[in-house]
Amino acid sequence: PAAAAAAAGPAAAAAAAAGEEDLEELEILPKERKQKFKHFINQFDLIVCDANGNRVAVGGHCVSVRGSEGARVLRVCDEGEGLYKVFYVKLQKQGLLPFTSCRLDIFLFEKPILSSPLKPLIANLEEVQQMYKAAAAATKIGASINLFEKCLREGLHDKAARILEAVQNTFTSQETRREVEEGLARIKLGEALGEGLAAQLQQEAEEEQQLQQQQQQQQQQLP
């Protein structure tokens, strides 16, 4: 698994350059596609807090992220004030990515943080776009949001404000909620993402059930 340590102080600029070097070392991609590949790097933010849940005001923490199950960490960048940006990719030697997940273990001073490891779901960009388009087309509220965004782009701010107010006023009604649920139920995720989605969700549900059973057994064994 790849690993990256947080860049602190003067090392921040070096970390940014290191990410570009990592991309150049990805020999599994043809050279003509490496430039395009840079635009599809995944990213998430990590915020360090104290024992009371308050965000710390300084950087320089010993943060490391290790990728496995196909994940490669490109860099962890210290942005200061307790904020760290993590850049990673899911590697696929050829063809499209199957709907799958990867694993990211996050450590603070060599100890796993809460909710580590992360297991983000990975899909091809085109398939994700198809899923969102299907969801938007299946409900009136989705169509309203599309119209709202169009009005903003065209500078029709008064009309956009009226649409937003209408959406906010109706979304809490039972009829609208039922419409959204029925619309989402009509979306054929199997066609958009393949059978891998159902298998992934089923596996996660089984793992969650096993974890709950283990916790219940441990509680019963306590005196």
N, C-alpha and C positions, 0 to 999 in steps of 0.2 A: 504493500500500500504506500501511496505517496504521502508525504507529510510536509507541512509548512509551519514555520514558527512566526509569531507576530513580529512585525518590524516596529522598532521603537526609536524615536528621536531621529538621528542622522541616517538610520538605516531605512527610513520610509521610502526615500527616493530609490535606493538600491532594490527594495522589494518590488517596486513598480517595474523596474527594468528586468528583474528576474522573471516576472510573469511573461514578458515578451520572449525571453530566452526559452522558457519552458515550451511555449507554443512552437518555436522553431524546432524543438527536439521531438515533436510528435510525428515520427516517421511513418505512422500508419496512414497518414493522409497524403494524397498527392500534392506536390508543391503548388500546383495551380489552384488548389482549394484551400490552402492554409490561410490566405488573407480573408476569405469568406468565412472560414471557420471561427475567426476571432469574434465575430458578431453574435455567436451563439453560446458564449460563456455564461454559465449559471452563477448567480451571486446571491448571498444573503448577509445580513448584518448581525453582528453579535455585540450586545451591550453588557458590560460588566457592572454589577451592582454590589453594594455592601450587604452585610448580614440583615439589615432592616429593609432591603429592597430598594434603596436609593441609589441612583446612578452615580458612579464615582466620577470625579472631576479631572482625573489624570489618566495617562496611558502608561505604557511600559510594562504591562502585565505579561506573564509567561503564558501566552495562549498558543495552542497548537491544534491542528486539525489533521486527522488521518483518514484517508479515503480507502474504501475497499468495495468489493462486489462491483467493480467496473468504474468506480469514481476515482478521478485524479485531481488532487488539490494543486492549483497553480500557484496561489500565494495567499497569505493572510496579511492584510495591510492595517497598520495601526493608524487610525485617523485622529487620535487624541480624544480626551474626555471620555474614556472608557468605551469608545466605539471601534470595532474591528470589522473590516470587510473581508469576506471569504469568497474567493473565486475558484470554481471547480468545473470540471467537465465530466460527462459520462462517455467513456470511450466505446466505439463500435468500429471494428476493423473494416467491415464492408456492409453495404445495404442499409436499409432503414432500421432504426432502433425499434425493437419490440417494446410494447408497453411494459415497463419494468420499473425497478427501483434500484438505488445504490445506497451505500452506507457511509456516513460521515461521523467519526468519533471525535468529539470536541473535549479538549482538556484545558484546565486552568491550573497552572503550577503542577502539571503532571497528574491532576486528579480529574475524573470525568465530571462534567457539569450536569445540572439537572436537565432531564429530557435527552441526554446523550445515550445512544447514538441517534442521529437523525436519519430517516429513511425517505428521502424525497422521491415522489413518483416521477418517472421520466417518460416522455412521449415525444414524437416528432412534431415540430412546429405546425406543420400542415394539418395534422390530425387534431391538435388542440384547437386550431382555428375553426375546423369543421364542427367540433363539439360546441364551441361557443356560438357559432352561427345557428346551429340547430336549436340551442337553448333560447336564443333571442327570438327566433322565428316562432317558437312554440307558445309564447305567452304575449298577452297585450302589454304587460309591463316591460317586457324586453323590447317590443316595438316602440314604446314610449321613450325608453332610454336612448334608443338609436336616433329617434327624432330629436330628442334633447341635445345629443352630441352634434347632430347636423346643424341645428340652430346656432349652437355656440360657434361652430366653425365658420358659419356664414355671417356672424355678427348680429343675429336676431336675438339679442339678450332678453328683451321683454317676453317674447314668445317662449324662450327657453325657461324663464322663471315661472311662467304659468304652467308649463308642462311638469316641471319639477314639483310645484305645489300640488298639482293634481295627483301625481304619483305618490307623494307623501301622504296625502289625505285618504287615498284608497287602499294603500298597501296593507293597512292594519285590518281591513275588513275580512270577514271569513270567506266571502265569495272570491276575493282576489287571491287569498292564500290557497284556496282550493283549486283555483285556476292555475296557479303557478305549479302546484304539486302535480296536477293532471298533465300539464304541459311537459314538465320534466319527465314524467313517467312515459310519455310518448316518444321521447328521444331514444333512438336506437344506438346506445353507446357501443353495442357489439359491432356495428358497422363502422363507427368512427375510430374506435381504438382496438378492435379485435377482441378475441376471447380472453386476452391477457388481463384486461381490466377486471373482469369478474373473478378470475382466478386469484389476482392480487388482493382484491378486497376480501374474498373468502378466506385466504390465508391469514390476513391481518385479523379478521374476526375470530378465527380459531386460536391464534396466538393470544389475543386479548382474553378470550374465555379461559384458556389454560392458565394465564397469569392470575386471573381472579380466583380460580379454583385453588391455586397454590397459596394465595394470600389467605383465603378462608381456612385452609387446612392449618396454616401456621398460627392463625388466631385461635383456632380450636385447641391447639396443643399448648397454648400459653396457660400457666396455672391461674 
